[in-house]
Amino acid sequence: MGLDILGVIKYRFFVLSNYKLTNQLLLINLVSAFLGLIIIIVINLYLINSDRNIDNKINDTKNKLQSTTFFLENNSIARIPLFKSCRINNLIDESCRTENLNQKITLSDLELEPTSAQQYIIKNYLDTDVNISIYNNNMIEIINSATLFVGSKSASNIKFLEINENEENKEKPINNYQYHYINLFNIIYSKLIREKFTKDIVKKKHNIKIFKETNKKRRLITHKYIDRDNNIINIFSSPIINNNKVFGIIIASLLIEEKNDELAFTSFILFNFYILFILISIFLSLFFIRDLIVPLKQLSSLTLMERKKIRNNLKYEYPKRNDEIGILSNEIQKMSNDLNLQIAQLEKFTSDVAHELKNPLTAIKSSSEFLLNKNISEQNKLKVIKNFNKEVNRMNRLISDISNFSKTISEIESENFELINVDNFLEKFVSSYSVNQKNIKLVLEKNAKNSFVLLNKDKFIQVLINMIDNSISLLKNNKKILIKSKQINKKFLELKIYDQGKGIDFKDKDKIFTRFYTDRDEHRLNHSGLGLSISKEIINSFNGTLELTESDKLDFRGACFLIKLPLSNNNNFQNRD
């Protein structure tokens, strides 16, 4: 039962590998952009929540109000000269003025003197957002900064210029984009600020009520309310006390601005960096995916052509790169070459098999036709039957060897390798192969101490048996076969197999490894010519070589075969034979 049926894999739709690489990359970029947008939003919320601009203004206003109170308490409490009023129905009585000049000056009780207070307010609050009202102890407003600064035209001129500049800038696309972004930021800023500063909101109080409350509590008090224009106003009131007597109240009102253009511009810069980063990422991704998809499509086309056996005059080259795609390209090319080679070998093997089987079949057919001849003598008939039987045995031998050859070739592809100590392995092999019908003696000459080779032990034994059986079949009784091992430059193992036979013509040194080739005139029935071919295939699978070479031993002037294998020396390996 499949995993889908069992319910293990339920959401195949969301697996990236189900989509094309371009769509995968697009989806990854979209997810990255979404995550980046969330990060930008979080950063903006953090900037707004950690903004201390309004809190600083409130604290500055409190500190400034306390400084103003302290100044007034120490510099604006004085006795004021009292004069008789000389104005009657808006007309000046000159006799009254003369009388006042001659009259002795009378001073009032201590009270809040407005002149010095006005000068202080003008000096310290002219360019601020704080509106100051000062009431004397009779609850009469003696100073209001809103009326003191009404004559100043600089503020209105500046606002007029800013409005004109904003209108001109909004006509440009970039400035229009900036304007809308800052406007959106200030909307969010306003909502968060309003949520923060309207938790302790109260109804608007009249200044007289504030006067009474402050006069009663005799300390700085503060509260917030929302005016008719839906603005948040923060009110601060502080008593002016001298000698434990309240001479007046100073009230400061601060408009809490629900926008912050400087912070909005910082957010605008961050957002632009985010947009730029996303655009660069998409561009680089498209460039990368193009460099990735083109060679993959090329590989796909090449494999499709190989599979459909499309042949034309165009030359298609595999992608040549140094990355993983280049490695994949090389492996596919090697696999394709190996597959084509195996197909070619299979075709040739089929042709060779057909040719080898055709010879005994032709002989069998001739023998059967000859037997059908009624005029054949009994003596000739017996010869034909023997020849018939001989060809049948030959065919049976061929079929068995062909089957063994095919089995060996298939096993080579899936064989398991192990590390063996060559000298120890050969010593055990020679001792187990010492008995044979011709009394042929195997001689071992070891010169490869602690030489390790990585190979399949069973297949290597098969090679040695093939080589030795070939030599024994051609040797006379009581002869010798020499097996000599030698290490070459600590890189290769050289194994030579000598015999004392008549040898092999050196001009046939390549031909003898061809399938079904044999130069035997006698005993041809027992030899199909596949032994050396099988041995060479096995040695090649070990990354080694098998060849016929000239003998360098005077006592062994027959055939000499050289097997060369790469060493795998490692002190950490143990002898596993």
C-alpha positions as CSV (number, residue, x, y, z in Angstrom):
1,M,0.0,0.0,0.0
2,G,1.4,3.4,-1.0
3,L,2.1,6.3,1.3
4,D,-0.7,8.3,-0.3
5,I,-3.2,5.6,0.6
6,L,-2.0,5.4,4.1
7,G,-2.4,9.2,4.5
8,V,1.3,9.8,5.1
9,I,1.7,12.2,2.2
10,K,-1.4,14.4,2.0
11,Y,-0.2,17.7,0.7
12,R,1.8,17.1,-2.4
13,F,0.4,20.3,-3.9
14,F,2.6,22.4,-1.6
15,V,5.8,20.6,-2.4
16,L,8.1,22.9,-4.4
17,S,9.5,20.1,-6.5
18,N,6.0,19.8,-8.2
19,Y,6.6,23.1,-10.0
20,K,9.0,24.4,-12.6
21,L,12.3,25.9,-11.3
22,T,11.1,29.4,-12.6
23,N,7.9,29.1,-10.6
24,Q,9.8,27.8,-7.6
25,L,12.1,30.8,-7.6
26,L,9.2,33.2,-8.1
27,L,7.4,31.6,-5.2
28,I,10.5,31.9,-3.0
29,N,10.9,35.5,-4.0
30,L,7.3,36.2,-3.2
31,V,7.6,34.6,0.2
32,S,10.8,36.5,0.9
33,A,9.2,39.8,-0.2
34,F,6.2,39.0,2.1
35,L,8.5,38.2,5.1
36,G,10.5,41.3,4.3
37,L,7.3,43.4,4.3
38,I,6.3,42.0,7.7
39,I,9.8,42.9,9.0
40,I,9.4,46.5,7.6
41,I,6.0,46.7,9.3
42,V,7.4,45.5,12.6
43,I,10.3,48.0,12.3
44,N,7.8,50.8,11.7
45,L,5.7,49.8,14.6
46,Y,8.8,49.7,16.8
47,L,9.9,53.2,15.5
48,I,6.5,54.6,16.4
49,N,6.2,52.9,19.8
50,S,9.7,53.9,20.8
51,D,9.4,57.5,19.6
52,R,9.8,59.8,22.5
53,N,9.2,63.0,20.7
54,I,5.8,63.8,22.3
55,D,7.0,62.6,25.7
56,N,10.0,64.8,25.5
57,K,7.8,67.8,24.5
58,I,5.5,67.1,27.5
59,N,8.5,66.9,29.9
60,D,10.1,70.0,28.4
61,T,6.8,71.8,28.8
62,K,6.5,70.7,32.4
63,N,10.1,71.8,33.1
64,K,9.7,75.1,31.4
65,L,6.4,75.7,33.2
66,Q,8.2,75.1,36.5
67,S,11.0,77.5,35.5
68,T,8.4,80.1,34.6
69,T,6.6,79.7,37.9
70,F,9.8,80.0,39.8
71,F,10.7,83.2,37.9
72,L,7.3,84.8,38.5
73,E,7.4,83.8,42.2
74,N,10.7,85.6,42.6
75,N,10.5,88.5,40.2
76,S,6.9,89.4,39.4
77,I,5.4,89.7,42.9
78,A,5.5,93.4,43.7
79,R,3.5,96.4,45.1
80,I,2.0,98.5,42.2
81,P,1.5,102.3,42.5
82,L,-2.2,103.2,42.8
83,F,-3.5,106.3,40.9
84,K,-6.9,107.9,40.6
85,S,-8.4,107.3,37.2
86,C,-8.5,110.5,35.2
87,R,-10.6,109.1,32.3
88,I,-14.3,110.1,32.3
89,N,-16.4,109.0,29.3
90,N,-13.2,108.5,27.3
91,L,-12.1,112.0,28.1
92,I,-9.0,113.0,30.1
93,D,-9.6,115.3,33.1
94,E,-6.5,117.5,33.1
95,S,-7.1,118.7,36.7
96,C,-7.1,115.1,37.8
97,R,-3.8,114.4,36.2
98,T,-2.3,117.5,37.9
99,E,-3.7,116.3,41.2
100,N,-2.2,112.9,40.7
101,L,1.2,114.5,40.2
102,N,1.1,116.4,43.4
103,Q,-0.5,113.5,45.3
104,K,1.7,111.2,47.4
105,I,2.2,107.8,45.6
106,T,0.2,105.0,47.3
107,L,1.3,101.3,46.7
108,S,-1.0,98.3,46.5
109,D,-0.6,95.1,48.4
110,L,1.7,92.4,46.9
111,E,0.3,91.2,43.7
112,L,1.3,89.6,40.3
113,E,2.9,92.4,38.3
114,P,2.1,91.8,34.5
115,T,4.9,93.8,32.8
116,S,7.8,91.6,33.8
117,A,5.7,88.5,33.3
118,Q,4.8,89.6,29.7
119,Q,8.5,90.2,28.9
120,Y,9.5,86.8,30.2
121,I,6.7,85.0,28.2
122,I,7.6,86.9,25.0
123,K,11.3,86.0,25.5
124,N,10.8,82.3,26.2
125,Y,7.6,81.2,24.4
126,L,7.6,83.2,21.2
127,D,8.8,80.3,19.0
128,T,7.2,77.4,20.8
129,D,4.0,75.4,20.4
130,V,2.9,76.1,24.0
131,N,0.1,78.6,24.7
132,I,0.5,80.4,28.1
133,S,-2.3,82.0,30.1
134,I,-1.6,83.7,33.5
135,Y,-4.3,84.6,36.0
136,N,-3.9,86.7,39.1
137,N,-5.4,85.8,42.4
138,N,-8.6,87.6,41.4
139,M,-9.1,85.1,38.5
140,I,-8.4,87.8,36.0
141,E,-6.4,86.8,32.9
142,I,-3.5,89.2,32.8
143,I,-1.5,87.5,30.0
144,N,-2.4,85.3,27.0
145,S,0.4,84.4,24.7
146,A,-2.1,83.8,21.9
147,T,-2.9,87.5,21.8
148,L,0.8,88.6,22.6
149,F,2.1,86.9,19.4
150,V,-0.8,87.7,17.1
151,G,1.2,90.4,15.4
152,S,4.0,88.1,14.2
153,K,3.6,87.4,10.5
154,S,6.6,85.1,10.1
155,A,4.8,81.9,11.1
156,S,1.9,82.5,8.6
157,N,4.4,83.4,5.8
158,I,6.4,80.2,6.5
159,K,3.3,78.0,6.4
160,F,2.2,79.7,3.2
161,L,5.5,79.0,1.6
162,E,5.5,75.3,2.8
163,I,2.0,74.8,1.4
164,N,3.0,76.2,-2.0
165,E,6.2,74.0,-2.1
166,N,4.2,70.9,-1.1
167,E,1.7,71.6,-3.9
168,E,4.5,71.9,-6.5
169,N,6.3,68.8,-5.2
170,K,3.2,66.7,-5.4
171,E,3.0,67.2,-9.2
172,K,6.2,65.1,-9.6
173,P,5.7,61.3,-9.5
174,I,8.5,60.6,-7.1
175,N,7.5,63.4,-4.7
176,N,3.8,62.3,-5.1
177,Y,4.9,58.8,-4.1
178,Q,6.8,60.2,-1.1
179,Y,3.9,62.4,-0.1
180,H,1.4,59.5,-0.1
181,Y,3.8,57.2,1.8
182,I,4.4,59.9,4.5
183,N,0.7,60.6,4.7
184,L,0.0,56.9,5.2
185,F,2.7,56.6,7.8
186,N,1.2,59.6,9.7
187,I,-2.2,58.1,9.6
188,I,-0.9,54.9,11.3
189,Y,1.2,57.1,13.6
190,S,-1.9,59.2,14.5
191,K,-3.9,56.0,15.4
192,L,-1.2,54.6,17.6
193,I,-0.5,58.0,19.3
194,R,-4.2,58.6,19.9
195,E,-4.6,55.2,21.4
196,K,-1.6,55.9,23.7
197,F,-2.6,59.4,24.8
198,T,-6.3,59.2,25.1
199,K,-6.4,56.6,27.9
200,D,-6.8,59.2,30.6
201,I,-8.8,61.8,28.5
202,V,-11.3,64.0,30.3
203,K,-13.9,66.6,29.2
204,K,-12.6,70.1,28.5
205,K,-12.5,72.3,31.6
206,H,-12.9,76.0,31.7
207,N,-9.9,77.9,32.8
208,I,-11.7,79.3,35.9
209,K,-12.4,75.7,37.0
210,I,-8.8,74.8,36.4
211,F,-7.8,77.9,38.4
212,K,-9.9,76.8,41.3
213,E,-8.6,73.2,41.2
214,T,-5.0,74.3,41.0
215,N,-5.5,76.9,43.7
216,K,-6.9,74.2,46.0
217,K,-4.3,71.6,45.4
218,R,-1.4,74.0,45.3
219,R,0.7,71.9,43.0
220,L,1.2,71.3,39.3
221,I,-1.7,69.4,37.8
222,T,-2.2,68.1,34.2
223,H,-5.0,66.6,32.2
224,K,-5.9,66.0,28.5
225,Y,-9.0,66.7,26.5
226,I,-10.1,66.6,22.8
227,D,-11.1,70.0,21.3
228,R,-13.6,70.7,18.6
229,D,-11.1,70.0,15.8
230,N,-10.6,66.5,17.3
231,N,-7.0,67.5,18.5
232,I,-5.5,66.2,21.7
233,I,-4.7,69.1,24.0
234,N,-2.5,68.6,27.1
235,I,-3.2,71.2,29.9
236,F,-0.6,72.0,32.6
237,S,-1.4,74.4,35.5
238,S,0.9,75.5,38.2
239,P,0.2,77.9,41.2
240,I,2.4,81.0,41.7
241,I,3.1,80.9,45.4
242,N,5.0,83.4,47.5
243,N,5.2,83.3,51.3
244,N,2.6,80.5,51.2
245,K,0.2,82.7,49.4
246,V,-1.2,82.0,45.9
247,F,-0.8,85.1,43.8
248,G,-2.0,83.6,40.5
249,I,-2.1,80.6,38.3
250,I,-0.1,79.9,35.1
251,I,-1.8,77.6,32.6
252,A,0.1,76.0,29.6
253,S,-1.7,74.2,26.8
254,L,0.3,71.9,24.4
255,L,-1.1,70.5,21.2
256,I,-0.1,66.9,20.8
257,E,0.9,66.6,17.2
258,E,-0.3,63.3,15.7
259,K,2.2,63.3,12.9
260,N,6.0,63.0,12.7
261,D,7.4,63.8,9.3
262,E,11.0,63.1,10.3
263,L,10.1,59.6,11.5
264,A,8.0,59.1,8.4
265,F,10.9,60.1,6.2
266,T,13.1,57.6,8.0
267,S,10.5,54.9,7.4
268,F,10.3,56.0,3.8
269,I,14.1,55.5,3.3
270,L,13.9,52.0,5.0
271,F,11.0,51.1,2.7
272,N,12.9,52.2,-0.4
273,F,15.9,50.1,0.7
274,Y,13.5,47.2,1.0
275,I,12.0,47.7,-2.5
276,L,15.6,48.0,-3.9
277,F,16.7,44.9,-2.1
278,I,13.6,42.9,-3.5
279,L,14.2,44.2,-7.0
280,I,17.9,43.3,-6.9
281,S,17.1,39.8,-5.5
282,I,14.5,39.2,-8.2
283,F,17.0,40.3,-10.9
284,L,19.8,38.1,-9.5
285,S,17.4,35.2,-9.1
286,L,16.3,35.5,-12.8
287,F,19.9,35.7,-13.9
288,F,20.8,32.7,-11.8
289,I,17.7,30.7,-12.9
290,R,18.5,31.4,-16.5
291,D,22.1,30.1,-16.0
292,L,20.6,27.1,-14.3
293,I,17.7,26.2,-16.6
294,V,19.5,26.6,-19.9
295,P,22.0,23.8,-19.3
296,L,19.3,21.6,-17.6
297,K,17.1,22.0,-20.7
298,Q,20.2,21.2,-22.8
299,L,20.8,18.0,-20.8
300,S,17.1,17.1,-21.0
301,S,17.2,17.5,-24.8
302,L,20.4,15.4,-25.1
303,T,18.9,12.6,-23.0
304,L,15.7,12.7,-25.0
305,M,17.7,12.5,-28.3
306,E,19.6,9.5,-26.9
307,R,16.4,7.8,-25.7
308,K,14.6,8.3,-29.1
309,K,17.9,7.6,-31.0
310,I,17.6,10.8,-33.0
311,R,20.6,11.2,-35.2
312,N,21.5,14.2,-37.4
313,N,24.5,16.1,-38.6
314,L,24.3,18.6,-35.8
315,K,26.8,18.3,-33.0
316,Y,25.4,18.7,-29.6
317,E,27.8,19.4,-26.7
318,Y,27.2,18.7,-23.1
319,P,27.4,21.7,-20.8
320,K,30.9,22.2,-19.5
321,R,30.9,23.8,-16.0
322,N,32.7,23.5,-12.7
323,D,29.6,23.3,-10.5
324,E,27.1,20.6,-9.7
325,I,25.5,20.9,-13.1
326,G,28.9,20.3,-14.7
327,I,29.3,17.2,-12.5
328,L,25.8,16.0,-13.5
329,S,26.6,16.7,-17.2
330,N,29.8,14.7,-17.0
331,E,28.1,11.8,-15.3
332,I,25.2,11.8,-17.8
333,Q,27.8,11.9,-20.6
334,K,29.7,9.0,-19.1
335,M,26.5,7.0,-18.5
336,S,25.5,7.7,-22.1
337,N,28.8,6.6,-23.4
338,D,28.8,3.5,-21.2
339,L,25.3,2.6,-22.4
340,N,26.2,3.1,-26.0
341,L,29.3,1.0,-25.5
342,Q,27.3,-1.8,-23.8
343,I,24.8,-1.6,-26.6
344,A,27.6,-1.9,-29.2
345,Q,29.1,-4.7,-27.3
346,L,25.8,-6.5,-27.0
347,E,25.3,-6.2,-30.8
348,K,28.8,-7.5,-31.4
349,F,28.3,-10.3,-28.9
350,T,25.0,-11.3,-30.5
351,S,26.7,-11.3,-33.9
352,D,29.6,-13.4,-32.5
353,V,27.3,-15.8,-30.8
354,A,25.2,-16.3,-34.0
355,H,28.4,-16.9,-35.9
356,E,29.8,-19.4,-33.4
357,L,26.5,-21.3,-33.2
358,K,26.1,-21.4,-36.9
359,N,29.2,-23.5,-37.4
360,P,28.1,-26.5,-35.4
361,L,24.5,-26.2,-36.8
362,T,25.9,-26.2,-40.3
363,A,27.9,-29.4,-39.5
364,I,24.8,-31.0,-37.8
365,K,22.7,-30.1,-40.9
366,S,25.3,-31.7,-43.2
367,S,25.5,-34.8,-41.1
368,S,21.7,-35.2,-41.0
369,E,21.4,-34.8,-44.8
370,F,24.2,-37.3,-45.2
371,L,22.4,-39.8,-43.0
372,L,19.3,-39.5,-45.1
373,N,21.2,-40.8,-48.0
374,K,20.2,-44.5,-48.4
375,N,23.4,-45.5,-50.1
376,I,25.6,-44.7,-47.1
377,S,27.6,-47.5,-45.7
378,E,27.4,-48.6,-42.1
379,Q,31.0,-47.5,-41.5
380,N,30.4,-44.0,-42.9
381,K,27.1,-43.8,-41.0
382,L,29.0,-44.5,-37.8
383,K,31.5,-41.8,-38.6
384,V,28.7,-39.3,-39.4
385,I,26.9,-40.1,-36.1
386,K,30.2,-39.6,-34.1
387,N,30.7,-36.3,-35.9
388,F,27.0,-35.4,-35.2
389,N,27.5,-36.1,-31.5
390,K,30.7,-34.1,-31.5
391,E,29.0,-31.1,-32.9
392,V,26.1,-31.4,-30.5
393,N,28.6,-31.5,-27.6
394,R,30.4,-28.5,-29.0
395,M,27.2,-26.5,-29.2
396,N,26.3,-27.5,-25.7
397,R,29.7,-26.3,-24.6
398,L,29.2,-23.0,-26.4
399,I,25.8,-22.4,-24.9
400,S,27.1,-23.1,-21.4
401,D,30.1,-20.7,-21.9
402,I,27.9,-18.0,-23.4
403,S,25.6,-18.3,-20.4
404,N,28.5,-18.1,-18.0
405,F,29.9,-15.1,-19.9
406,S,26.6,-13.2,-19.8
407,K,26.2,-14.0,-16.1
408,T,29.8,-12.8,-15.3
409,I,29.3,-9.5,-17.2
410,S,26.1,-8.8,-15.3
411,E,27.7,-9.7,-12.0
412,I,30.5,-7.3,-12.7
413,E,28.1,-4.4,-12.7
414,S,26.9,-5.2,-9.2
415,E,29.9,-6.8,-7.5
416,N,31.0,-6.0,-4.0
417,F,34.6,-5.0,-3.5
418,E,36.8,-5.7,-0.5
419,L,40.4,-4.9,0.5
420,I,42.8,-7.9,0.3
421,N,46.4,-8.5,1.1
422,V,47.7,-9.8,-2.2
423,D,50.6,-12.0,-1.0
424,N,48.5,-13.7,1.7
425,F,45.7,-14.2,-0.9
426,L,48.0,-15.8,-3.5
427,E,49.6,-18.1,-0.9
428,K,46.2,-19.5,0.1
429,F,45.1,-19.8,-3.6
430,V,48.3,-21.7,-4.6
431,S,48.0,-24.1,-1.7
432,S,44.4,-24.9,-2.7
433,Y,45.3,-25.4,-6.4
434,S,48.3,-27.7,-5.9
435,V,46.6,-30.9,-7.2
436,N,45.9,-31.5,-10.9
437,Q,45.9,-34.4,-13.4
438,K,49.1,-33.4,-15.3
439,N,51.0,-32.9,-12.0
440,I,51.6,-29.2,-13.0
441,K,53.4,-27.4,-10.1
442,L,52.4,-23.9,-9.2
443,V,55.3,-21.7,-8.0
444,L,54.7,-18.5,-6.1
445,E,57.2,-15.7,-5.9
446,K,56.1,-13.0,-3.5
447,N,57.6,-9.5,-3.7
448,A,54.6,-7.4,-2.7
449,K,54.7,-7.3,1.1
450,N,51.8,-5.5,2.7
451,S,50.2,-4.6,-0.6
452,F,46.5,-4.1,-0.5
453,V,44.2,-4.1,-3.5
454,L,40.5,-3.3,-3.7
455,L,38.6,-5.9,-5.7
456,N,36.0,-8.7,-5.7
457,K,37.7,-11.8,-4.4
458,D,35.5,-14.3,-6.2
459,K,35.9,-12.7,-9.5
460,F,39.7,-12.4,-9.1
461,I,39.8,-16.2,-8.3
462,Q,37.9,-16.8,-11.5
463,V,40.5,-14.8,-13.4
464,L,43.4,-16.8,-11.9
465,I,41.6,-20.1,-12.6
466,N,41.0,-19.1,-16.2
467,M,44.6,-18.2,-16.7
468,I,46.0,-21.3,-15.0
469,D,43.5,-23.7,-16.7
470,N,44.5,-22.3,-20.1
471,S,48.2,-22.9,-19.3
472,I,47.6,-26.4,-17.9
473,S,45.5,-27.4,-21.0
474,L,48.5,-26.5,-23.2
475,L,51.3,-27.8,-21.0
476,K,52.8,-31.3,-20.9
477,N,53.0,-33.3,-17.7
478,N,55.3,-32.3,-14.8
479,K,55.8,-28.7,-16.0
480,K,55.6,-25.5,-13.9
481,I,53.6,-22.3,-13.7
482,L,55.1,-19.3,-12.0
483,I,53.0,-16.6,-10.3
484,K,55.1,-13.5,-9.4
485,S,53.9,-10.5,-7.5
486,K,55.7,-7.1,-7.4
487,Q,55.0,-3.6,-6.1
488,I,55.6,-0.7,-8.6
489,N,56.3,2.7,-7.1
490,K,54.0,2.0,-4.2
491,K,51.1,2.8,-6.6
492,F,50.5,-0.4,-8.6
493,L,50.6,-4.2,-8.1
494,E,52.2,-6.1,-10.9
495,L,51.2,-9.8,-11.1
496,K,52.8,-12.0,-13.8
497,I,51.7,-15.6,-14.7
498,Y,54.4,-17.6,-16.6
499,D,54.2,-21.1,-18.0
500,Q,56.6,-23.5,-19.7
501,G,54.5,-24.1,-22.8
502,K,55.1,-23.3,-26.4
503,G,53.9,-19.7,-25.9
504,I,51.6,-17.4,-28.0
505,D,52.6,-15.6,-31.1
506,F,53.1,-11.9,-29.9
507,K,51.4,-10.6,-33.0
508,D,48.1,-12.0,-31.7
509,K,48.5,-10.3,-28.2
510,D,45.3,-8.2,-28.8
511,K,43.4,-10.8,-30.8
512,I,43.5,-13.5,-28.1
513,F,41.2,-11.3,-25.8
514,T,38.5,-11.2,-28.5
515,R,35.4,-13.3,-27.8
516,F,35.4,-16.8,-29.3
517,Y,38.9,-16.5,-30.6
518,T,41.1,-19.5,-30.2
519,D,44.2,-20.7,-32.0
520,R,43.9,-24.3,-30.7
521,D,43.7,-27.0,-33.3
522,E,43.2,-29.8,-30.9
523,H,40.9,-29.7,-27.8
524,R,38.9,-27.1,-29.7
525,L,35.7,-28.8,-28.5
526,N,36.5,-28.1,-24.9
527,H,37.4,-24.4,-25.3
528,S,35.0,-21.7,-26.6
529,G,37.5,-18.8,-26.6
530,L,35.6,-16.8,-24.0
531,G,38.0,-17.4,-21.0
532,L,40.5,-14.6,-21.7
533,S,37.7,-12.2,-22.8
534,I,35.9,-12.8,-19.5
535,S,39.2,-12.3,-17.5
536,K,39.9,-9.0,-19.2
537,E,36.4,-7.7,-18.5
538,I,36.8,-8.6,-14.8
539,I,40.3,-7.0,-14.5
540,N,39.0,-3.8,-16.2
541,S,36.2,-3.6,-13.5
542,F,39.0,-3.4,-10.9
543,N,40.4,-0.4,-12.8
544,G,43.3,-2.6,-13.8
545,T,44.8,-4.0,-17.1
546,L,45.4,-7.5,-18.5
547,E,47.8,-8.1,-21.4
548,L,50.1,-10.5,-23.0
549,T,53.8,-9.6,-22.4
550,E,57.2,-11.1,-23.2
551,S,58.6,-13.4,-20.6
552,D,61.7,-12.2,-18.7
553,K,62.4,-15.7,-17.1
554,L,64.7,-18.1,-18.9
555,D,63.0,-21.1,-17.2
556,F,59.6,-19.9,-18.3
557,R,59.8,-19.1,-22.0
558,G,56.1,-19.9,-22.7
559,A,53.2,-17.5,-22.4
560,C,53.4,-14.6,-19.9
561,F,50.4,-12.6,-18.8
562,L,50.7,-9.4,-16.9
563,I,47.9,-8.2,-14.5
564,K,48.3,-4.6,-13.3
565,L,46.1,-3.3,-10.4
566,P,46.1,0.0,-8.4
567,L,47.2,-0.3,-4.8
568,S,45.1,0.8,-1.9
569,N,47.7,0.9,0.9
570,N,46.4,2.0,4.3
571,N,47.9,1.1,7.6
572,N,44.5,1.2,9.2
573,F,43.2,-1.7,7.1
574,Q,43.5,-5.2,8.6
575,N,44.1,-8.3,6.6
576,R,40.7,-9.7,5.9
577,D,41.7,-12.9,4.0
